[in-house]
Amino acid sequence: MTIDIKAPTFPESISEGTIARWLHPQGALVQRDQLLVEIETDKVVLEVVAPADGRLVAILVPEGETVLSEQKIGQFEEGIATAAERGEHSAAQGEGPSASPAARKLADESGIDMRAVPGSGRDGRITKDDIQRAVAASAATTTAAPPVTAAAPGAAIDVATGSELRVIPGERVERRVPMTRLRASIARRLVEAQQTAAMLTTFNEVDMTAVMALRSRHQDAFQKRHNGTRLGFMSFFVRASVEALKRFPAVNASIDGNDVVYHGYFDIGVAVSTDRGLVVPVIRDADALGLAQIEDQINDFGRRARDGKLAIEDMSGGTFTLSNGGIFGSLLSTPILNPPQTGILGMHKIQDRPVAIDGQVVIRPMMYLALSYDHRLIDGQEAVRFLVTIKDLLEDPARILLEL
């Protein structure tokens, strides 16, 4: 029986997508629920799996082409193939061993032969961690002077991709690639935020001594109590933000035309950097969650973001956003609003600095904080007081629990 392979039903906020990659060639034998194709949208990468054991008989939309919601993109012939047939076909087509999409992508980018990589996943499936270990092992055995790939006369080798670049004598090399749909969407939204909002940023700094001491004192007990979950900084910032938002509801609001929408809930977006671009999954009802639950959600978002497993629902909505550039070493920045939200908090690198306390100069672990806000709704004094509230809560974490 022949089955039409269709693009998923896109949410209302997404009108179209792009075929990012077919995981199998036309004619390949595949198993039920095995990944067939990845479709990149403005927000996430959607996956289409095989509906049954059978053969991918036709690819109707090639990689790089635009598709609409529920558009027919291929044909599949249902039929259970024997293990021997699958083995012969895999050898003929060079499909290689079973591996996750993230592992295949990393292997392709790194030039790793997956047939030589032992899989640690279920049923010997190769995971991204397996490929990362193979890359590290390969790097360790590479000499300081790597072999130079031979290029044709008048050509050069692109060291990033291994592909040949044509070189015109006397000219500089350029490589032109299409912008991904996700990157184009990020670019459009950032420009839109600056053009439609009266964006302003206010700064302050926070002494992280109390939070760091609390983490150090209770880390072991916290991990034992919460099944290995580590107590990080982000959960403190999420909770401090929620308490500050309760006191300054305009920062938790959004503008809809000529109306102001005040949200009676606290859905906190946490910016996560991935190979494809920045995504902002949302912690729902953060005011009802404990520190361990917040840390678990953030860790889960990070894993799924790196593997391209975040769903549209994970990133829709949100009333306020946190962005932590400090993990990359940023000391100070001005974060851009995430429309239609009216506020975003930028966190930065913790750095020992001399500060004056009670007339004495002491060294303390300090972090600069930046609050970007929409001046159409939030006045300067309100923004400053909001940021000072977060500073006070973090410098005395007991205030968070006591709601002081």
NORLIN-V923228 format. One record per residue. N is the residue number from 1. RES is the residue in one letter. PHI is phi in radians with two decimals (none if undefined). PSI is psi as a letter, one per 30 degrees, with the letter a starting at -180 (999 if undefined). Layout:
((N & RES & PHI & PSI) (N & RES & PHI & PSI))
This chain:
((1 & M & none & k) (2 & T & -1.61 & k) (3 & I & -2.07 & k) (4 & D & -1.33 & k) (5 & I & -1.63 & k) (6 & K & -2.09 & l) (7 & A & -1.15 & l) (8 & P & -1.10 & l) (9 & T & -1.32 & j) (10 & F & -1.37 & k) (11 & P & -1.10 & l) (12 & E & -1.03 & e) (13 & S & -1.34 & f) (14 & I & -2.12 & k) (15 & S & -1.68 & f) (16 & E & -2.75 & l) (17 & G & -2.50 & a) (18 & T & -2.25 & k) (19 & I & -1.17 & j) (20 & A & -1.44 & e) (21 & R & -2.88 & k) (22 & W & -1.55 & k) (23 & L & -1.44 & f) (24 & H & -2.40 & k) (25 & P & -1.33 & l) (26 & Q & -1.06 & k) (27 & G & 1.68 & f) (28 & A & -1.25 & k) (29 & L & -1.52 & k) (30 & V & -2.35 & l) (31 & Q & -1.75 & l) (32 & R & -0.97 & k) (33 & D & 1.21 & g) (34 & Q & -1.35 & k) (35 & L & -1.15 & k) (36 & L & -1.74 & e) (37 & V & -2.63 & k) (38 & E & -1.90 & k) (39 & I & -2.06 & j) (40 & E & -1.60 & k) (41 & T & -1.98 & a) (42 & D & -1.10 & f) (43 & K & -2.09 & e) (44 & V & -2.46 & l) (45 & V & -1.75 & k) (46 & L & -1.67 & k) (47 & E & -2.02 & k) (48 & V & -2.06 & k) (49 & V & -1.92 & l) (50 & A & -1.19 & k) (51 & P & -1.30 & f) (52 & A & -2.87 & l) (53 & D & -1.21 & k) (54 & G & 2.96 & a) (55 & R & -2.25 & k) (56 & L & -1.42 & j) (57 & V & -1.49 & f) (58 & A & -2.66 & k) (59 & I & -1.87 & j) (60 & L & -1.61 & f) (61 & V & -2.16 & j) (62 & P & -1.31 & l) (63 & E & -1.06 & k) (64 & G & 1.61 & f) (65 & E & -1.54 & l) (66 & T & -1.47 & k) (67 & V & -2.27 & l) (68 & L & -1.80 & l) (69 & S & -1.00 & k) (70 & E & 1.09 & g) (71 & Q & -1.29 & k) (72 & K & -1.26 & k) (73 & I & -2.11 & f) (74 & G & -2.97 & l) (75 & Q & -2.27 & k) (76 & F & -2.28 & k) (77 & E & -1.86 & j) (78 & E & -1.27 & k) (79 & G & 2.91 & k) (80 & I & -1.41 & j) (81 & A & -1.62 & k) (82 & T & -1.25 & l) (83 & A & -1.05 & e) (84 & A & -1.13 & e) (85 & E & -1.08 & e) (86 & R & -1.11 & e) (87 & G & -1.13 & e) (88 & E & -1.12 & e) (89 & H & -1.20 & e) (90 & S & -1.08 & e) (91 & A & -1.15 & e) (92 & A & -1.21 & e) (93 & Q & -1.56 & f) (94 & G & 1.25 & h) (95 & E & -1.18 & f) (96 & G & 1.44 & a) (97 & P & -1.27 & l) (98 & S & -1.21 & k) (99 & A & -2.70 & l) (100 & S & -1.26 & l) (101 & P & -1.00 & e) (102 & A & -1.12 & e) (103 & A & -1.18 & e) (104 & R & -1.09 & e) (105 & K & -1.11 & e) (106 & L & -1.15 & e) (107 & A & -1.11 & e) (108 & D & -1.09 & e) (109 & E & -1.19 & e) (110 & S & -1.69 & f) (111 & G & 1.24 & h) (112 & I & -1.61 & k) (113 & D & -1.41 & j) (114 & M & -1.17 & f) (115 & R & -1.16 & f) (116 & A & -1.75 & g) (117 & V & -1.86 & k) (118 & P & -1.26 & k) (119 & G & -1.56 & k) (120 & S & -1.81 & f) (121 & G & -1.43 & a) (122 & R & -1.09 & k) (123 & D & 0.99 & h) (124 & G & 1.36 & g) (125 & R & -1.15 & k) (126 & I & -1.43 & k) (127 & T & -1.82 & l) (128 & K & -1.08 & e) (129 & D & -1.08 & e) (130 & D & -1.09 & e) (131 & I & -1.17 & e) (132 & Q & -1.06 & e) (133 & R & -1.16 & e) (134 & A & -1.16 & e) (135 & V & -1.12 & e) (136 & A & -1.11 & e) (137 & A & -1.15 & e) (138 & S & -1.15 & e) (139 & A & -1.15 & e) (140 & A & -1.20 & f) (141 & T & -1.68 & f) (142 & T & -1.40 & k) (143 & T & -1.28 & l) (144 & A & -1.11 & f) (145 & A & -1.95 & j) (146 & P & -1.18 & l) (147 & P & -1.12 & k) (148 & V & -1.63 & k) (149 & T & -1.24 & k) (150 & A & -1.19 & k) (151 & A & -2.07 & l) (152 & A & -1.16 & l) (153 & P & -0.97 & k) (154 & G & 1.35 & g) (155 & A & -2.29 & l) (156 & A & -2.33 & l) (157 & I & -1.85 & k) (158 & D & -1.31 & j) (159 & V & -1.17 & f) (160 & A & -1.33 & e) (161 & T & -2.09 & f) (162 & G & 1.40 & g) (163 & S & -1.50 & l) (164 & E & -1.45 & k) (165 & L & -1.96 & k) (166 & R & -1.34 & k) (167 & V & -2.05 & k) (168 & I & -1.66 & k) (169 & P & -0.90 & k) (170 & G & 1.48 & f) (171 & E & -1.90 & l) (172 & R & -1.62 & k) (173 & V & -1.36 & k) (174 & E & -2.30 & l) (175 & R & -2.28 & k) (176 & R & -1.86 & k) (177 & V & -2.28 & k) (178 & P & -1.21 & k) (179 & M & -1.21 & k) (180 & T & -1.15 & l) (181 & R & -1.08 & e) (182 & L & -1.14 & e) (183 & R & -1.11 & e) (184 & A & -1.12 & e) (185 & S & -1.17 & e) (186 & I & -1.07 & e) (187 & A & -1.06 & e) (188 & R & -1.13 & e) (189 & R & -1.21 & e) (190 & L & -1.16 & e) (191 & V & -1.15 & e) (192 & E & -1.04 & e) (193 & A & -1.08 & e) (194 & Q & -1.31 & f) (195 & Q & -1.50 & f) (196 & T & -1.84 & f) (197 & A & -2.02 & k) (198 & A & -1.53 & i) (199 & M & -1.46 & k) (200 & L & -2.41 & l) (201 & T & -2.23 & k) (202 & T & -2.09 & k) (203 & F & -2.15 & l) (204 & N & -2.74 & l) (205 & E & -2.36 & l) (206 & V & -2.21 & k) (207 & D & -1.48 & j) (208 & M & -1.57 & g) (209 & T & -0.98 & e) (210 & A & -1.16 & e) (211 & V & -1.13 & e) (212 & M & -1.13 & e) (213 & A & -1.17 & e) (214 & L & -1.11 & e) (215 & R & -1.08 & e) (216 & S & -1.10 & e) (217 & R & -1.25 & e) (218 & H & -2.00 & g) (219 & Q & -1.04 & e) (220 & D & -1.09 & e) (221 & A & -1.15 & e) (222 & F & -1.11 & e) (223 & Q & -1.13 & e) (224 & K & -1.14 & e) (225 & R & -1.25 & f) (226 & H & -2.07 & h) (227 & N & 0.95 & h) (228 & G & 1.57 & f) (229 & T & -1.18 & k) (230 & R & -1.47 & k) (231 & L & -1.48 & j) (232 & G & -1.84 & a) (233 & F & -1.44 & e) (234 & M & -1.05 & e) (235 & S & -1.11 & e) (236 & F & -1.15 & e) (237 & F & -1.21 & e) (238 & V & -1.10 & e) (239 & R & -1.14 & e) (240 & A & -1.13 & e) (241 & S & -1.12 & e) (242 & V & -1.06 & e) (243 & E & -1.11 & e) (244 & A & -1.20 & e) (245 & L & -1.15 & e) (246 & K & -1.08 & e) (247 & R & -1.51 & f) (248 & F & -2.26 & i) (249 & P & -1.08 & f) (250 & A & -1.13 & f) (251 & V & -1.28 & f) (252 & N & -1.71 & g) (253 & A & -1.73 & l) (254 & S & -2.48 & l) (255 & I & -1.80 & k) (256 & D & -2.19 & j) (257 & G & 1.16 & b) (258 & N & -1.69 & g) (259 & D & -1.88 & l) (260 & V & -1.87 & k) (261 & V & -1.80 & j) (262 & Y & -1.62 & k) (263 & H & -1.58 & k) (264 & G & -1.58 & g) (265 & Y & -2.43 & l) (266 & F & -2.25 & j) (267 & D & -1.79 & j) (268 & I & -1.75 & j) (269 & G & -1.43 & k) (270 & V & -2.15 & j) (271 & A & -1.17 & k) (272 & V & -2.22 & k) (273 & S & -1.55 & k) (274 & T & -2.26 & l) (275 & D & -1.08 & f) (276 & R & -1.54 & f) (277 & G & 2.46 & a) (278 & L & -1.49 & k) (279 & V & -2.19 & l) (280 & V & -2.26 & i) (281 & P & -1.20 & l) (282 & V & -2.04 & k) (283 & I & -1.51 & j) (284 & R & -1.36 & k) (285 & D & 0.83 & h) (286 & A & -1.08 & f) (287 & D & -1.20 & f) (288 & A & -1.70 & g) (289 & L & -1.87 & k) (290 & G & -1.47 & l) (291 & L & -1.04 & e) (292 & A & -1.14 & e) (293 & Q & -1.13 & e) (294 & I & -1.14 & e) (295 & E & -1.07 & e) (296 & D & -1.07 & e) (297 & Q & -1.14 & e) (298 & I & -1.11 & e) (299 & N & -1.10 & e) (300 & D & -1.14 & e) (301 & F & -1.06 & e) (302 & G & -1.06 & e) (303 & R & -1.09 & e) (304 & R & -1.21 & e) (305 & A & -1.15 & e) (306 & R & -1.15 & e) (307 & D & -1.61 & g) (308 & G & 1.20 & h) (309 & K & -1.84 & g) (310 & L & -1.22 & k) (311 & A & -1.68 & l) (312 & I & -0.99 & e) (313 & E & -1.09 & f) (314 & D & -1.17 & f) (315 & M & -2.01 & g) (316 & S & -1.48 & k) (317 & G & 1.37 & b) (318 & G & 1.73 & k) (319 & T & -1.95 & f) (320 & F & -2.80 & l) (321 & T & -2.24 & k) (322 & L & -1.96 & k) (323 & S & -2.29 & k) (324 & N & -1.91 & i) (325 & G & -1.35 & f) (326 & G & -1.13 & f) (327 & I & -1.16 & f) (328 & F & -1.76 & g) (329 & G & 1.73 & g) (330 & S & -1.16 & k) (331 & L & -1.64 & e) (332 & L & -2.81 & k) (333 & S & -2.76 & l) (334 & T & -2.06 & j) (335 & P & -1.12 & k) (336 & I & -1.70 & k) (337 & L & -1.02 & l) (338 & N & -1.88 & i) (339 & P & -0.97 & k) (340 & P & -1.60 & g) (341 & Q & -1.13 & l) (342 & T & -1.89 & g) (343 & G & -2.66 & k) (344 & I & -2.55 & k) (345 & L & -1.80 & k) (346 & G & -1.75 & k) (347 & M & -1.77 & l) (348 & H & -2.43 & a) (349 & K & -1.12 & k) (350 & I & -1.45 & k) (351 & Q & -2.40 & k) (352 & D & -1.17 & k) (353 & R & -2.46 & l) (354 & P & -1.32 & k) (355 & V & -2.34 & l) (356 & A & -1.66 & k) (357 & I & -2.27 & k) (358 & D & 0.93 & h) (359 & G & 1.38 & g) (360 & Q & -2.02 & k) (361 & V & -1.57 & j) (362 & V & -2.26 & l) (363 & I & -1.69 & k) (364 & R & -2.34 & l) (365 & P & -1.33 & j) (366 & M & -1.93 & k) (367 & M & -2.32 & k) (368 & Y & -1.40 & k) (369 & L & -1.99 & k) (370 & A & -2.29 & k) (371 & L & -2.00 & j) (372 & S & -1.61 & k) (373 & Y & -2.55 & l) (374 & D & -1.56 & j) (375 & H & -1.20 & f) (376 & R & -1.12 & f) (377 & L & -1.98 & e) (378 & I & -1.91 & k) (379 & D & -1.35 & l) (380 & G & -1.03 & e) (381 & Q & -1.11 & e) (382 & E & -1.20 & e) (383 & A & -1.11 & e) (384 & V & -1.12 & e) (385 & R & -1.13 & e) (386 & F & -1.05 & e) (387 & L & -1.18 & e) (388 & V & -1.14 & e) (389 & T & -1.08 & e) (390 & I & -1.09 & e) (391 & K & -1.01 & e) (392 & D & -1.10 & e) (393 & L & -1.14 & e) (394 & L & -1.32 & e) (395 & E & -1.35 & f) (396 & D & -2.45 & i) (397 & P & -1.00 & f) (398 & A & -1.07 & f) (399 & R & -1.06 & e) (400 & I & -1.13 & e) (401 & L & -1.24 & e) (402 & L & -1.52 & f) (403 & E & 0.96 & h) (404 & L & -1.69 & 999))
